[in-house]
Amino acid sequence: MVADESSTDKHKRLARRVPDEIASEGAIDVVDELFAENVVAHINPLGAADGRDEFQQLPQRMRAACPDRQATVDPYSLLRQLGVTEAPMK
């Protein structure tokens, strides 16, 4: 089954919000919007987070250690993680 373009675009946009808004900008309020209350994350070297409150501390720790850090997204890696296969043809 192939995802329609609007569904793929929606998933791409949502997935990009984590590195763009949370990691790069430090907008931790977005965590409440994007993640379930019982989120569990394992982010090396920051450690694990059990729940949204702990998850919000991870980008704060990273920004404290590296205040100029900017997260980027590899679009092909993102698509693979979403289970989307693209085969552009010319």
N, CA, C and O of each residue as an XYZ file, in Angstrom:
360
protein
N       0.840     -1.180      0.000
C       0.000      0.000      0.000
C       0.880      1.237      0.000
O       1.816      1.332      0.795
N       0.598      2.168     -0.865
C       1.366      3.403     -0.981
C       0.564      4.527     -0.335
O      -0.625      4.702     -0.604
N       1.240      5.279      0.518
C       0.565      6.398      1.177
C       0.313      7.504      0.165
O       1.144      7.757     -0.707
N      -0.833      8.158      0.282
C      -1.081      9.270     -0.630
C      -0.208     10.460     -0.238
O       0.292     10.531      0.884
N      -0.036     11.372     -1.156
C       0.885     12.480     -0.956
C       0.526     13.321      0.264
O       1.414     13.724      1.015
N      -0.742     13.589      0.469
C      -1.128     14.426      1.603
C      -0.786     13.764      2.932
O      -0.373     14.441      3.873
N      -0.952     12.460      3.015
C      -0.602     11.734      4.232
C       0.912     11.766      4.452
O       1.372     11.993      5.570
N       1.678     11.541      3.394
C       3.136     11.575      3.488
C       3.614     12.959      3.891
O       4.462     13.095      4.772
N       3.078     13.972      3.255
C       3.478     15.343      3.593
C       3.154     15.683      5.039
O       3.935     16.355      5.714
N       2.002     15.221      5.515
C       1.618     15.469      6.901
C       2.610     14.813      7.852
O       3.034     15.431      8.828
N       2.982     13.567      7.576
C       3.930     12.861      8.433
C       5.304     13.518      8.402
O       5.964     13.625      9.436
N       5.739     13.958      7.227
C       7.027     14.647      7.116
C       7.020     15.916      7.963
O       7.962     16.190      8.707
N       5.950     16.676      7.836
C       5.850     17.946      8.575
C       5.872     17.699     10.081
O       6.555     18.408     10.819
N       5.128     16.700     10.531
C       5.109     16.390     11.962
C       6.466     15.912     12.450
O       6.933     16.326     13.511
N       7.100     15.036     11.671
C       8.400     14.502     12.071
C       9.472     15.579     12.106
O      10.379     15.509     12.936
N       9.395     16.559     11.242
C      10.378     17.649     11.225
C      10.222     18.604     12.409
O      11.161     19.323     12.751
N       9.072     18.614     13.022
C       8.861     19.541     14.139
C       9.764     19.230     15.323
O      10.148     20.137     16.061
N      10.109     17.950     15.514
C      10.966     17.590     16.653
C      12.335     18.243     16.522
O      12.741     18.975     17.425
N      13.071     18.005     15.421
C      14.385     18.655     15.337
C      14.288     20.171     15.146
O      15.096     20.918     15.697
N      13.307     20.627     14.371
C      13.205     22.058     14.091
C      12.782     22.867     15.312
O      13.453     23.826     15.693
N      11.682     22.482     15.914
C      11.111     23.291     16.990
C      11.651     22.926     18.371
O      11.954     23.807     19.176
N      11.770     21.640     18.641
C      12.183     21.224     19.984
C      13.698     21.283     20.132
O      14.208     21.949     21.033
N      14.429     20.584     19.247
C      15.886     20.506     19.393
C      16.576     21.818     19.049
O      17.428     22.278     19.809
N      16.227     22.432     17.916
C      16.935     23.636     17.477
C      16.454     24.902     18.182
O      17.265     25.729     18.600
N      15.146     25.053     18.315
C      14.591     26.277     18.889
C      14.358     26.192     20.394
O      14.214     27.219     21.058
N      14.321     24.980     20.933
C      14.078     24.818     22.359
C      12.629     25.022     22.760
O      12.348     25.331     23.918
N      11.710     24.855     21.829
C      10.281     25.049     22.097
C       9.705     23.797     22.758
O       9.042     22.987     22.109
N       9.969     23.651     24.060
C       9.557     22.425     24.751
C       8.045     22.311     24.924
O       7.540     21.221     25.192
N       7.318     23.411     24.777
C       5.862     23.339     24.870
C       5.270     22.489     23.749
O       4.152     21.989     23.875
N       6.006     22.323     22.662
C       5.553     21.499     21.548
C       5.492     20.024     21.945
O       4.738     19.254     21.350
N       6.278     19.630     22.942
C       6.278     18.239     23.410
C       4.868     17.827     23.817
O       4.438     16.718     23.500
N       4.146     18.693     24.508
C       2.779     18.366     24.940
C       1.865     18.100     23.750
O       0.950     17.281     23.835
N       2.108     18.783     22.656
C       1.277     18.635     21.467
C       1.620     17.372     20.671
O       0.733     16.722     20.118
N       2.904     17.034     20.616
C       3.345     15.968     19.730
C       3.472     14.587     20.372
O       3.430     13.580     19.666
N       3.626     14.520     21.690
C       3.926     13.250     22.341
C       2.877     12.880     23.374
O       2.305     13.740     24.043
N       2.637     11.570     23.489
C       1.717     11.051     24.497
C       2.304     11.270     25.889
O       3.518     11.398     26.043
N       1.457     11.313     26.879
C       1.890     11.517     28.270
C       2.905     10.461     28.695
O       3.814     10.749     29.475
N       2.755      9.241     28.187
C       3.622      8.141     28.613
C       4.763      7.863     27.630
O       5.239      6.731     27.545
N       5.202      8.873     26.893
C       6.302      8.706     25.938
C       7.549      8.182     26.654
O       7.862      8.594     27.771
N       8.248      7.273     25.991
C       9.528      6.779     26.490
C      10.532      7.008     25.373
O      10.325      6.559     24.246
N      11.612      7.701     25.679
C      12.623      8.019     24.670
C      13.994      7.640     25.193
O      14.318      7.846     26.362
N      14.786      7.081     24.298
C      16.179      6.750     24.612
C      17.034      7.551     23.641
O      17.164      7.188     22.472
N      17.608      8.624     24.122
C      18.380      9.523     23.269
C      19.792      9.605     23.807
O      20.040     10.236     24.835
N      20.709      8.972     23.116
C      22.117      9.015     23.536
C      22.731     10.328     23.083
O      22.394     10.774     21.986
N      23.567     10.955     23.807
C      24.128     10.579     25.100
C      23.329     11.139     26.271
O      23.804     11.134     27.407
N      22.125     11.620     26.003
C      21.344     12.287     27.039
C      20.659     11.325     27.999
O      20.249     11.723     29.089
N      20.535     10.074     27.606
C      19.888      9.110     28.474
C      18.445      8.869     28.087
O      18.023      9.182     26.974
N      17.703      8.315     29.009
C      16.312      7.947     28.764
C      15.367      8.953     29.415
O      15.712      9.629     30.384
N      14.185      9.025     28.858
C      13.133      9.871     29.417
C      11.872      9.030     29.493
O      11.487      8.393     28.512
N      11.230      9.023     30.646
C      10.008      8.268     30.846
C       8.898      9.273     31.142
O       8.757      9.737     32.273
N       8.114      9.602     30.121
C       7.038     10.575     30.271
C       7.406     11.927     29.682
O       8.580     12.236     29.477
N       6.377     12.728     29.413
C       6.601     14.042     28.782
C       7.439     14.974     29.631
O       8.271     15.707     29.096
N       7.243     14.966     30.946
C       8.008     15.880     31.796
C       9.502     15.614     31.686
O      10.298     16.546     31.568
N       9.880     14.340     31.726
C      11.298     13.991     31.581
C      11.777     14.257     30.161
O      12.907     14.701     29.959
N      10.914     13.987     29.166
C      11.300     14.208     27.775
C      11.609     15.686     27.530
O      12.531     16.010     26.781
N      10.848     16.577     28.155
C      11.086     18.009     27.973
C      12.451     18.432     28.512
O      13.000     19.440     28.068
N      12.996     17.691     29.447
C      14.302     18.037     30.010
C      15.452     17.698     29.061
O      16.514     18.314     29.150
N      15.267     16.733     28.153
C      16.346     16.324     27.259
C      16.831     17.465     26.360
O      18.032     17.734     26.331
N      15.939     18.149     25.624
C      16.448     19.249     24.796
C      16.996     20.403     25.636
O      17.896     21.116     25.194
N      16.464     20.587     26.832
C      16.995     21.641     27.696
C      18.434     21.325     28.097
O      19.280     22.218     28.130
N      18.713     20.053     28.402
C      20.083     19.654     28.745
C      21.021     19.829     27.556
O      22.143     20.312     27.705
N      20.553     19.435     26.382
C      21.387     19.550     25.187
C      21.668     21.021     24.871
O      22.795     21.375     24.526
N      20.668     21.862     24.984
C      20.864     23.280     24.688
C      21.765     23.941     25.739
O      22.496     24.879     25.423
N      21.717     23.462     26.970
C      22.604     24.006     28.001
C      24.056     23.647     27.686
O      24.962     24.454     27.892
N      24.267     22.427     27.187
C      25.627     21.981     26.857
C      26.109     22.570     25.529
O      27.293     22.872     25.378
N      25.205     22.734     24.576
C      25.561     23.215     23.224
C      24.531     24.260     22.788
O      23.639     23.942     22.001
N      24.633     25.496     23.279
C      23.590     26.489     23.015
C      23.417     26.871     21.544
O      22.346     27.336     21.156
N      24.441     26.685     20.725
C      24.334     27.052     19.307
C      23.943     25.879     18.421
O      23.970     25.998     17.197
N      23.586     24.770     19.005
C      23.269     23.549     18.260
C      22.052     23.751     17.365
O      21.055     24.350     17.769
N      22.155     23.238     16.144
C      21.034     23.226     15.214
C      20.851     21.800     14.726
O      21.791     21.189     14.220
N      19.656     21.272     14.873
C      19.361     19.919     14.407
C      18.933     19.984     12.945
O      18.263     20.927     12.525
N      19.325     18.983     12.187
C      18.925     18.902     10.789
C      18.289     17.544     10.530
O      18.485     16.591     11.285
N      17.533     17.478      9.456
C      16.834     16.255      9.097
C      17.310     15.805      7.723
O      17.303     16.577      6.764
N      17.721     14.549      7.643
C      18.015     13.938      6.348
C      16.680     13.451      5.801
O      16.082     12.542      6.376
N      16.197     14.031      4.708
C      14.853     13.679      4.233
C      14.708     12.204      3.866
O      13.632     11.637      4.057
N      15.749     11.570      3.350
C      15.630     10.158      2.988
C      15.573      9.276      4.226
O      14.836      8.290      4.253
N      16.338      9.620      5.240
C      16.278      8.878      6.496
C      14.895      9.016      7.114
O      14.326      8.045      7.615
N      14.365     10.225      7.074
C      13.034     10.490      7.611
C      11.992      9.638      6.897
O      11.138      9.033      7.546
N      12.051      9.584      5.585
C      11.081      8.796      4.827
C      11.185      7.313      5.164
O      10.162      6.642      5.297
N      12.400      6.793      5.303
C      12.568      5.389      5.667
C      11.956      5.109      7.033
O      11.312      4.078      7.229
N      12.154      6.019      7.974
C      11.603      5.817      9.315
C      10.085      5.827      9.290
O       9.444      5.163     10.104
N       9.509      6.573      8.364
C       8.056      6.629      8.238
C       7.510      5.452      7.430
O       6.297      5.291      7.298
N       8.419      4.628      6.887
C       7.976      3.490      6.104
C       7.565      3.855      4.688
O       6.818      3.121      4.042
N       8.056      4.991      4.209
C       7.696      5.464      2.883
C       8.859      5.162      1.942
O      10.012      5.468      2.247
N       8.547      4.563      0.806
C       9.558      4.309     -0.195
C       9.268      5.173     -1.394
O       8.175      5.126     -1.958
N      10.248      5.964     -1.782
C      10.099      6.806     -2.971
C      11.089      6.337     -4.015
O      12.246      6.050     -3.708
N      10.632      6.262     -5.234
C      11.499      5.904     -6.340
C      11.281      6.924     -7.456
O      10.551      6.661     -8.412
N      11.928      8.107     -7.329
C      11.734      9.127     -8.367
C      12.199      8.610     -9.720
O      13.259      7.993     -9.823
N      11.425      8.857    -10.731
C      11.759      8.412    -12.078
C      11.833      9.640    -12.978
O      11.055     10.584    -12.842
N      12.772      9.600    -13.882
C      12.912     10.720    -14.816
C      12.654     10.228    -16.218
O      12.720     11.008    -17.168
